Amino acid sequence: MAFKIVLIAAAAAQFAAAGLALRLNYKYRGNSAWILISAAAILMAIRRGATLVTVWQLNPDVFSNTSLWTECTASLLVSVLFMAGVGLIEPHFIELSRARDVLRREKKQLERVVQQNEDELRIARQVQQNLFPSQPPQLPGLDIWGASHPAEWAGGDYFDYLPLDDGSVVLVIADVSGHGIGPALLMSETRVLLRSLATQYKAPEELLNHANRFLVDDVESGRFVTMFLARVCPRRRLLTYAGAGHNAYLMTTAGALETLHASCPPLGAVDVLHASSSPPVQLQAGELLLLATDGVLETQNPQQVQFGERQLLRVLSADNGQSAQQVGEQLLTAARRFAEGAPQDDDNTVVVLKVLTAEPADS
C-alpha cells in the first residue's frame, strides 16, 4: 500500500505542477521558454500516471525491489520539488508583469514626447528654411543660386544675398561650428546682425570686423563662425571679397580653380578682428564663383577619403552651359554620391555665381 501511496503522491504533485505552470502561462502570458517548461511538466505528469497504471498491481517489498522503490521515491521528490518551484516562481512573474506594464506606459509616454519633439524640430527646420532667401537677386548678365541642406533638423550653415544702396550685392556664406539647434540659433542671430550692418557698411572687411564685435560676446567658448563675403558690382563686373576662416573658389575661363583665401580668423575666435578685403577682381564672361561650406568638401566615403578640391574641380569642369542652379545641385548630388550611402555628417551649403556676359558697354 505504501508503494501505491508514493506513486499517487508523485502523480498528484506532478499534475499539480503542470496545472500551476499552465495557470502562469495563461495569467502572465509566459514566453516561449516557459511554454516549453509547461509542456515538459504536462508530459512528466502523463508519465507519472502511466507509471502508476503499469505497476498498480505490483506490491514490491522495499528490500526485494530496491530499484523500483528508489525510482518511485525519486519521482515523488522530483514532482514535489517541481511543484514547489513552480509555485514559488509566481512572484517573479508578477514582478515581470508589472515591469512590462511600466515599460509599456513609459514607451507610450516616450513616443508622445518624441512625436512632440519631432513636431517642434520640424517647425524649427521650416522656420530656418524660411530665413534663407526665397530667390536669388536678378542681376543682368549674372546668374546666382544658393541652397542649404542641414545634417539634422536644423543646421548652423547660413547663406544670404545682401543688396547695397550702390547697386552692388554681397553674397554671404557662413558656417557655425557644430550642427543642430544651438548652432542654428547662432546662425539666426548672425543673419539678423549682417542684414542690419549692411545698411551702414559696404566693404566686406567692415562687415566682418563689426559682426565680430557683436558676436564675440555671444559665442560660447569653443564655438566660432566662419564666413566668406563676396561683394559683386553687376555693372562693372567687379568682385571684392573677404573671408574669416573661410575660403571660396573662382573657376576661370581657362579651366583653372583659384582659391580665394580668408584674410582673418573666424568670427568669435578673437576679441578684435582685423579683416582685409581683396583688391577688385575683374570678372570675365564664363567664369564661375563658388562659395561652399566645409560640409561639402569634407564629405567622406566609406574609405574615409574626403571629397576635396579634386572632386570639386571635376564637377565644375563638367559645366556645359549649365545654369548656376544646375551647377550647385550637381555639386550637392556629387557629394552625396561620393559618400556612398553614409549618413550626412555636416551641413552642406553652396552659393554659385556665373558670369554670363561681359561688362555692359554703357557702364
C-alpha positions in Angstrom: 0.0 0.0 0.0 2.9 2.4 0.8 4.2 1.9 -2.7 0.9 3.0 -4.3 0.7 6.0 -2.0 4.1 7.1 -3.1 3.1 6.7 -6.8 -0.2 8.5 -6.3 1.5 11.3 -4.4 4.1 11.7 -7.2 1.5 11.7 -9.9 -0.7 14.2 -8.0 2.3 16.5 -7.3 3.3 16.4 -11.0 -0.3 17.1 -12.2 -0.4 20.0 -9.7 2.9 21.4 -11.0 1.6 21.1 -14.6 -1.6 22.9 -13.6 0.4 25.7 -11.9 2.6 26.0 -15.0 -0.5 26.3 -17.3 -2.0 28.9 -14.9 1.1 31.0 -15.0 1.1 30.8 -18.8 -2.5 31.9 -19.1 -2.3 34.6 -16.4 1.0 36.2 -17.2 1.5 35.2 -20.9 4.8 33.5 -20.4 7.5 33.5 -23.1 8.4 30.6 -25.3 10.9 29.1 -22.7 8.2 28.9 -20.1 5.8 27.3 -22.6 8.3 24.6 -23.1 8.7 24.1 -19.4 4.9 23.9 -19.1 4.8 21.3 -21.9 7.5 19.3 -20.1 5.5 19.4 -16.8 2.4 18.1 -18.6 4.4 15.2 -20.2 6.0 14.4 -16.9 2.5 14.2 -15.3 1.3 11.9 -18.0 4.4 9.8 -17.5 3.7 9.6 -13.7 0.1 8.5 -14.5 1.3 5.9 -16.9 3.8 4.5 -14.4 1.1 4.3 -11.8 -1.2 2.3 -14.1 1.7 0.0 -15.1 2.8 -1.0 -11.6 -0.6 -0.6 -9.9 -1.0 -4.4 -9.5 2.5 -4.8 -8.0 3.2 -4.7 -4.3 7.0 -4.9 -4.1 8.9 -5.1 -0.9 11.4 -2.3 -0.4 14.2 -4.7 0.0 13.2 -7.1 -2.8 12.8 -4.4 -5.4 15.1 -1.6 -4.3 15.5 0.0 -7.7 11.7 0.4 -8.3 11.2 1.9 -4.9 14.2 4.2 -5.5 12.7 5.3 -8.8 9.2 5.9 -7.3 10.7 7.8 -4.3 12.8 9.9 -6.6 9.8 10.6 -8.8 7.9 11.8 -5.8 10.7 14.1 -4.7 11.1 15.5 -8.3 7.4 16.1 -8.6 7.2 17.8 -5.2 10.3 20.0 -5.9 9.0 20.8 -9.3 5.6 21.8 -7.9 7.2 23.9 -5.2 9.5 25.6 -7.7 6.6 26.5 -10.0 4.6 27.7 -7.0 7.4 29.9 -5.7 8.2 31.4 -9.1 4.9 33.2 -9.4 6.2 36.4 -7.6 8.8 36.7 -10.3 6.1 36.6 -12.9 4.1 39.2 -11.0 7.2 41.5 -10.9 7.9 40.8 -14.6 4.3 41.6 -15.5 4.4 44.9 -13.5 7.7 45.8 -15.2 6.2 45.2 -18.6 3.2 47.4 -17.7 5.5 50.1 -16.6 7.7 49.7 -19.7 4.6 49.9 -21.9 3.3 53.0 -20.2 6.8 54.7 -20.4 7.1 53.6 -24.0 3.8 55.3 -24.9 4.9 58.5 -22.9 8.3 58.4 -24.7 6.6 58.1 -28.1 4.4 61.1 -27.3 7.4 63.1 -26.2 9.4 62.1 -29.3 6.4 63.0 -31.5 6.1 66.4 -29.8 9.9 66.9 -30.2 9.8 65.9 -33.9 6.9 68.3 -34.5 8.8 71.1 -32.8 12.0 70.3 -34.7 10.1 70.1 -37.9 8.7 73.6 -37.2 12.3 74.8 -36.3 13.5 73.4 -39.6 10.8 75.1 -41.5 11.4 78.4 -39.7 15.1 78.2 -40.5 14.5 77.4 -44.2 12.2 80.4 -44.3 15.2 82.6 -43.2 17.1 81.7 -46.3 16.5 83.8 -49.4 13.4 82.6 -51.3 15.1 83.5 -54.6 18.4 85.0 -55.7 18.7 88.6 -56.9 18.1 89.1 -60.6 21.2 90.9 -62.0 21.8 91.5 -65.7 24.4 89.2 -67.1 24.8 87.3 -63.8 23.2 84.0 -62.7 23.1 83.3 -58.9 21.8 80.4 -56.9 22.2 79.0 -53.4 20.9 76.2 -51.2 21.5 74.7 -47.7 20.9 71.1 -46.7 21.3 70.6 -42.9 22.6 67.4 -41.4 19.9 67.4 -38.7 16.5 69.1 -38.3 18.3 72.5 -38.2 21.8 73.5 -39.1 24.5 76.0 -38.5 25.1 77.0 -42.1 23.9 80.3 -43.5 23.8 81.9 -46.9 22.3 85.2 -48.0 22.3 88.0 -50.6 22.7 91.5 -49.1 21.7 94.3 -51.5 23.6 97.5 -51.0 22.4 101.0 -51.8 25.0 101.5 -54.6 23.5 98.7 -56.6 26.1 96.0 -55.7 25.2 92.8 -53.8 27.1 90.9 -51.1 27.0 87.1 -51.4 27.3 85.6 -47.9 28.1 82.1 -46.8 28.8 81.2 -43.1 29.3 78.1 -41.0 28.7 77.9 -37.3 30.9 75.2 -35.7 28.8 72.1 -35.0 25.3 71.5 -36.2 21.9 71.2 -34.6 19.6 73.6 -32.7 22.4 75.5 -30.8 24.3 76.5 -34.0 21.0 77.2 -35.8 20.2 79.8 -33.2 23.6 81.5 -33.6 23.1 81.3 -37.3 19.8 83.2 -37.0 21.5 85.9 -34.9 24.3 86.2 -37.4 21.8 86.7 -40.2 19.9 89.5 -38.4 23.2 91.1 -37.5 24.6 91.1 -41.0 21.4 92.4 -42.6 21.5 95.3 -40.1 25.1 96.1 -40.7 24.7 96.0 -44.5 22.6 99.2 -44.2 25.6 101.0 -42.9 28.7 99.3 -44.3 29.6 98.2 -47.8 33.1 96.9 -47.7 33.4 93.1 -46.8 36.1 93.8 -44.2 33.9 96.3 -42.4 31.0 93.9 -42.3 33.3 91.2 -40.8 35.0 93.4 -38.3 31.8 94.9 -37.0 30.0 91.5 -37.0 32.8 90.0 -34.9 32.5 92.9 -32.4 28.8 92.0 -31.7 29.2 88.2 -31.9 32.3 87.7 -29.7 30.3 88.1 -26.5 27.5 85.7 -27.7 29.7 82.9 -29.0 30.4 80.4 -26.2 33.9 79.0 -25.6 35.0 76.6 -28.3 32.5 77.8 -30.9 33.1 80.2 -33.8 31.6 81.3 -37.1 33.5 81.0 -40.4 32.3 83.4 -43.1 33.0 84.5 -46.6 31.7 87.7 -48.2 31.8 88.4 -51.9 30.7 91.9 -53.0 29.8 91.9 -56.6 29.2 95.1 -58.7 26.9 93.9 -61.5 27.5 96.9 -63.8 31.3 96.8 -63.7 31.7 93.1 -63.1 34.0 93.7 -60.1 34.4 91.3 -57.3 35.8 92.2 -53.9 35.9 89.6 -51.2 37.0 88.9 -47.6 36.9 85.6 -45.6 37.0 85.0 -41.9 38.4 81.4 -41.6 36.5 80.5 -44.8 37.7 80.2 -48.4 35.9 80.4 -51.8 36.7 79.3 -55.3 36.8 81.0 -58.7 36.7 78.9 -61.8 38.4 80.8 -64.6 37.7 80.6 -68.3 41.0 78.7 -68.7 39.6 75.9 -66.5 41.8 76.7 -63.5 40.4 76.6 -60.0 41.7 79.5 -58.0 41.3 79.6 -54.2 40.1 82.9 -52.7 41.8 82.7 -49.3 40.5 84.1 -46.0 42.3 87.1 -44.5 41.5 86.6 -40.8 40.4 84.1 -38.2 36.7 83.1 -37.8 34.2 85.4 -36.1 34.1 84.9 -32.3 37.6 83.5 -32.1 39.3 86.8 -31.2 38.1 89.9 -29.4 39.1 92.3 -32.2 39.1 91.2 -35.8 41.4 92.8 -38.4 39.9 91.6 -41.7 41.0 92.9 -45.0 39.3 92.9 -48.4 40.9 91.8 -51.6 41.8 94.2 -54.4 38.9 94.4 -57.0 38.9 91.4 -59.3 37.6 91.9 -62.9 35.1 89.1 -63.6 35.1 87.6 -67.1 32.2 86.1 -69.0 32.2 82.3 -68.5 33.8 82.5 -65.0 32.2 80.9 -62.0 32.4 81.9 -58.3 31.6 79.2 -55.8 31.0 79.6 -52.1 30.7 76.4 -50.2 30.8 75.3 -46.6 33.3 72.6 -45.4 30.5 70.0 -45.2 30.7 69.6 -49.0 34.5 69.4 -49.3 34.9 67.2 -46.2 32.2 64.7 -47.2 33.8 61.3 -46.7 33.2 58.0 -48.4 33.4 54.6 -46.5 37.2 54.5 -47.1 37.5 57.8 -45.1 38.6 59.7 -48.3 37.3 63.3 -48.5 35.5 64.8 -51.4 38.1 67.6 -51.6 39.0 70.1 -54.2 39.9 67.4 -56.7 36.3 66.2 -56.9 35.1 69.8 -56.8 37.2 70.7 -59.9 35.9 67.6 -61.7 32.3 68.7 -61.1 32.9 72.4 -62.1 34.9 71.4 -65.2 31.8 69.4 -66.4 29.9 72.7 -66.8 28.5 72.7 -70.3 26.4 75.8 -70.4 24.5 74.8 -67.2 22.8 77.4 -65.1 24.1 78.3 -61.6 21.3 76.2 -60.1 22.2 73.2 -62.2 25.9 73.5 -61.2 25.0 73.9 -57.5 22.6 70.9 -57.5 25.1 68.8 -59.4 27.8 69.6 -56.8 25.5 68.7 -53.9 24.4 65.5 -55.7 28.1 64.6 -56.4 28.9 64.9 -52.7 26.0 62.7 -51.7 27.0 60.0 -54.2 30.6 60.3 -53.1 29.5 59.3 -49.6 28.1 56.1 -51.0 25.2 56.0 -48.6 27.0 57.1 -45.5 24.9 59.5 -43.3 25.5 63.2 -43.8 27.8 64.3 -41.0 27.7 68.1 -41.6 25.5 70.8 -43.1 26.0 71.3 -46.8 25.6 74.8 -48.3 26.6 76.3 -51.6 26.2 79.6 -53.4 27.1 79.8 -57.1 27.5 82.8 -59.3 28.0 82.5 -63.0 29.1 85.4 -65.2 27.1 85.1 -68.4 28.1 88.2 -70.2 31.0 90.7 -70.2 30.7 94.2 -68.7 27.9 96.2 -70.2 29.0 98.6 -72.9 27.4 101.6 -71.3 28.9 101.0 -67.9 
